[in-house]
Amino acid sequence: MKNQPVSNISIDSTPAPRVTGIRLFFKRLIQQKVLVMMSVPFLLWLFIFKYVPLWGWTIAFQDFKPARPLFDQEWIGLETFRFMFTDANFHLIMRNTLVMSIINLVLGFVTAITLALLLNELRNVMFKRVVQTISYLPHFISWVVTASIVTTVLSTEGVINEILVGLGIISDPVLWLARGEYFWGILGTTEVWKNVGWNTIIYLAAITTIDPGQYEAAEIDGANRFQRMLHITLPGLKPVIVILLILNIGNILESGFEPQYLLGNGMNAEYSENLDIFVLKYGIGIGDFSLSTAASVFKTVVSFIFLFSANYIAKRLGESRLF
Amino acid sequence: MSQVSLRRKKFNLFDTLNILFMIVLMIVTLYPFVNMIAVSLNNANDTVRGGIYLWPRMWTLDNYKYVLNEATIFHATMISVLRTVIGTLVSVFCTAMLAYTVSRQDYVLRKFVTLAFVLTMYFSGGLIPGYLLIRELGLTNSFWVYILPGIIGVFNMIIIRSFIEGLPDGVLESAKIDGAGDFTTFVRIVLPLTVPVLATVSLFVAVGQWNSWFDVFLYNSSNIDLSTLQYELQKILQTSNTAASAQNAADAFAGAQGGQAVVTPTALRATMTIVASLPIICVYPFLQKYFVKGLTLGGVKG
């Protein structure tokens, strides 16, 4: 630990002229014993609940048998990873994970930015506030409730089938969730329904920081509303968009767990099963702890690589970046 | 200036379409909830005939009576309330306390503590190591598995820290001069001053507690006494995904009610959905004014 800057709040008025760094550190530690007592118990908590499980990564390199003690397992190196990467089922899982993740990423960004721009154009403040309040609501509703709603809406007697049959687009009600090829579309739409309002918050906050003088200048130059949106508001949002993009690219293998688990069934499994479902199915369902942990390790490592790469690229392009 | 005022008056096609779009958005957002309420207040056997949209055809409270009389569901609701209240109080207090210590520029462990916590935002041990840890700690089959793993929320800590750092310096300094200790300063000065951000964080934590079902499924699924409302709804959802088991469930209800099916799986699901989301729908509008501020502050500075 480097020596701390002497603070303006601290009371020690006469620091001894020639104390070594370590002695100064301990002296101040004792002075601040109340602060220490207020934070160190949480460090202990952190160590147990967040750092100890990292030790569990070793399971991925072992032929783990739950019946045997944790320290008496057979090491098999990268065997589990070799098995996983050559498994056809895993390739399918990776395809589903990446496709759903990219659908969520693109749809999420496009819809949230569009909605934020449109909300910003509303002139009646009261109306705008009502729209915002209502559109944030689904974000707070659990995935279980959301899945229940989606199941109801998409059932054979649900509103989607009634509308489509009523308009003559389809002749008989379709069991949407039983048809795997529709799963990605259903998932993407559900994610948008649940989160589009919430995701506008950060963009709307960023819009308020744009200098209003720019709009006035553009108006005097004869720019219409679309041109102002396109050439002032959107560029003003660029730093926020880049940061969120980096964060989201880091989470590229994080395609969600709850919606896939809750809306997934035997008939759409070929499209709905992703990496997190794989981890659960092999880990808790089948009890293959090694394979499940290997998939978790793979996910974390890939996330790190993507996060740092996206950050590096943004840095090289001269854009704002995370770190 | 005249240009600007001119702009204010003009109300064109774009504005009309924009308002129409917003109205459609609100309908799409709210319709599922309204429909669920209508189904939950309609006679279950009548609902099977279809055609229930915005308003019940045959009003009844039987569905709610059934749900609330069901011992399992009532007990699960109590556990949900309990974990939400205890979990939120414990987590918000502890997170705020930690946030205060790392907001103190003179605290010697400030950088170390902050880094140790922030690092954990970027990795986790994964499902199985986490599961094994909880098992080794003896937390399976226990209520405390809902509380202990979530004592500190790192993102929440950053939001609260940013808020405290944004407070005027003079306030905390004057407390110091008055001879208040660090803990007293935290309880008497910092906590009251951070109410807006604590309200935001409380909302996030409470919603997270109320909505979670996966920890119940993972650690306590064998003990019905520790089940929660969301997990019970999840189980109903899973069984009604296959038509055959839904029929079984309906038969079971019919049996329990003496031959006549008063509650069907559809009605039960709608009622449970409303019960599970009602507390959030009720509380959320009151806290809304806080969270946008709290979130954007944390997002910008964190």
Contacts between the chains, C-beta under 8 A, distances in Angstrom:
chain1	res1	chain2	res2	distance
A	1	B	108	7.5
A	1	B	111	7.2
A	1	B	112	6.4
A	4	B	106	7.1
A	4	B	108	5.8
A	4	B	110	7.7
A	5	B	105	7.5
A	6	B	106	7.9
A	7	B	104	8.0
A	7	B	105	5.1
A	7	B	106	3.1
A	8	B	169	7.9
A	8	B	173	7.9
A	9	B	104	7.3
A	9	B	105	7.1
A	9	B	106	5.3
A	9	B	172	7.1
A	9	B	173	6.1
A	9	B	176	6.0
A	10	B	106	4.5
A	11	B	176	7.5
A	25	B	108	6.1
A	28	B	108	4.8
A	29	B	108	5.6
A	29	B	109	7.6
A	32	B	106	7.7
A	32	B	107	6.1
A	32	B	108	6.2
A	32	B	182	7.5
A	34	B	181	5.7
A	34	B	182	4.1
A	34	B	183	5.5
A	35	B	101	4.9
A	35	B	104	6.4
A	35	B	107	5.2
A	35	B	109	7.7
A	35	B	182	5.2
A	36	B	109	6.8
A	38	B	97	5.3
A	38	B	98	7.3
A	38	B	100	7.3
A	38	B	101	5.1
A	38	B	182	6.8
A	38	B	183	6.5
A	38	B	186	7.1
A	39	B	97	7.7
A	39	B	98	5.6
A	39	B	101	4.2
A	39	B	102	7.1
A	39	B	107	7.9
A	39	B	109	6.6
A	39	B	113	5.4
A	40	B	109	7.7
A	42	B	94	6.6
A	42	B	98	5.1
A	42	B	113	7.9
A	42	B	151	7.2
A	42	B	152	5.7
A	43	B	113	6.4
A	43	B	116	6.4
A	45	B	151	5.9
A	45	B	152	6.7
A	46	B	116	6.0
A	46	B	117	6.2
A	46	B	120	6.7
A	46	B	152	7.0
A	48	B	133	7.6
A	48	B	137	7.7
A	49	B	133	7.3
A	49	B	148	7.6
A	49	B	149	5.6
A	50	B	120	4.3
A	50	B	124	7.3
A	50	B	125	7.7
A	51	B	120	7.6
A	52	B	125	7.7
A	52	B	133	5.9
A	53	B	124	7.0
A	53	B	125	2.6
A	53	B	126	7.4
A	53	B	129	3.9
A	53	B	130	5.1
A	53	B	132	7.9
A	53	B	133	5.2
A	54	B	123	7.3
A	54	B	125	5.2
A	54	B	129	7.3
A	55	B	125	7.7
A	55	B	129	7.1
A	56	B	125	4.9
A	56	B	126	7.1
A	56	B	128	6.5
A	56	B	129	2.3
A	56	B	130	7.6
A	56	B	132	6.1
A	56	B	133	7.2
A	57	B	125	6.8
A	57	B	126	7.6
A	57	B	129	6.8
A	59	B	128	6.4
A	59	B	129	6.7
A	70	B	132	7.6
A	70	B	136	8.0
A	115	B	25	7.7
A	118	B	18	5.6
A	118	B	21	6.6
A	118	B	22	7.4
A	119	B	22	7.8
A	121	B	14	7.4
A	121	B	15	7.6
A	121	B	18	5.8
A	122	B	18	6.5
A	122	B	19	7.4
A	122	B	22	7.0
A	123	B	8	7.5
A	123	B	11	8.0
A	123	B	15	7.0
A	127	B	19	7.3
A	127	B	22	7.4
A	130	B	26	7.7
A	131	B	22	4.8
A	131	B	25	6.9
A	131	B	26	6.2
A	133	B	285	6.4
A	133	B	288	5.9
A	134	B	26	4.9
A	134	B	29	5.4
A	134	B	30	6.3
A	135	B	25	6.4
A	135	B	26	7.4
A	135	B	29	6.0
A	136	B	284	8.0
A	136	B	288	7.1
A	137	B	29	6.6
A	137	B	281	7.0
A	137	B	284	6.7
A	138	B	29	6.2
A	140	B	207	5.1
A	140	B	211	8.0
A	140	B	280	5.0
A	140	B	284	5.7
A	141	B	211	7.6
A	141	B	277	5.3
A	141	B	280	6.4
A	142	B	210	7.4
A	142	B	211	3.4
A	142	B	212	7.7
A	142	B	213	7.3
A	142	B	230	5.5
A	142	B	276	6.7
A	142	B	277	7.3
A	143	B	211	7.4
A	144	B	211	7.4
A	144	B	213	5.7
A	144	B	230	4.9
A	144	B	233	5.1
A	144	B	234	4.8
A	144	B	237	6.6
A	144	B	276	6.9
A	145	B	211	7.9
A	145	B	230	7.8
A	145	B	233	7.1
A	145	B	273	5.3
A	145	B	276	5.4
A	145	B	277	4.8
A	147	B	237	6.0
A	148	B	233	6.5
A	148	B	237	5.5
A	148	B	269	5.7
A	148	B	272	7.6
A	148	B	273	4.6
A	149	B	32	4.4
A	149	B	33	7.7
A	149	B	36	6.8
A	149	B	273	6.8
A	151	B	237	6.6
A	151	B	240	7.6
A	151	B	241	7.2
A	151	B	269	7.8
A	152	B	32	7.3
A	152	B	35	7.4
A	152	B	36	7.1
A	152	B	39	7.9
A	152	B	266	7.7
A	152	B	269	7.2
A	152	B	270	7.1
A	153	B	32	6.0
A	157	B	50	5.0
A	159	B	31	7.5
A	159	B	35	7.1
A	159	B	53	7.6
A	177	B	241	7.8
A	193	B	28	7.0
A	193	B	29	7.1
A	197	B	29	7.5
A	201	B	292	5.9
A	201	B	295	6.1
A	201	B	296	6.7
A	202	B	295	7.8
A	202	B	296	6.9
A	202	B	299	5.8
A	205	B	292	7.8
A	205	B	296	4.0
A	205	B	299	7.3
A	205	B	300	7.2
A	216	B	3	7.0
A	216	B	4	6.2
A	219	B	3	5.5
A	219	B	4	7.3
A	219	B	7	6.5
A	220	B	3	6.0
A	225	B	14	6.1
A	257	B	214	7.9
A	258	B	214	7.3
A	262	B	234	6.9
A	262	B	237	6.5
A	265	B	241	5.3
A	265	B	242	7.6
A	279	B	126	6.9
A	279	B	127	5.1
A	279	B	128	7.7
A	280	B	127	6.4
A	283	B	127	5.4
A	283	B	128	4.7
A	283	B	131	7.3
A	284	B	127	7.4
A	284	B	131	7.2
A	284	B	218	7.0
A	289	B	128	4.9
A	289	B	132	7.9
A	292	B	126	7.7
A	292	B	127	6.5
A	292	B	128	5.0
A	293	B	126	5.9
A	293	B	128	4.8
A	293	B	129	6.6
A	296	B	125	7.6
A	296	B	126	2.8
A	296	B	127	6.2
A	296	B	128	7.0
A	296	B	129	7.8
A	297	B	126	6.9
A	299	B	126	7.6
A	300	B	123	5.3
A	300	B	124	7.2
A	300	B	126	7.2
A	303	B	122	7.8
A	304	B	122	7.1
A	304	B	123	7.5
A	307	B	122	7.4
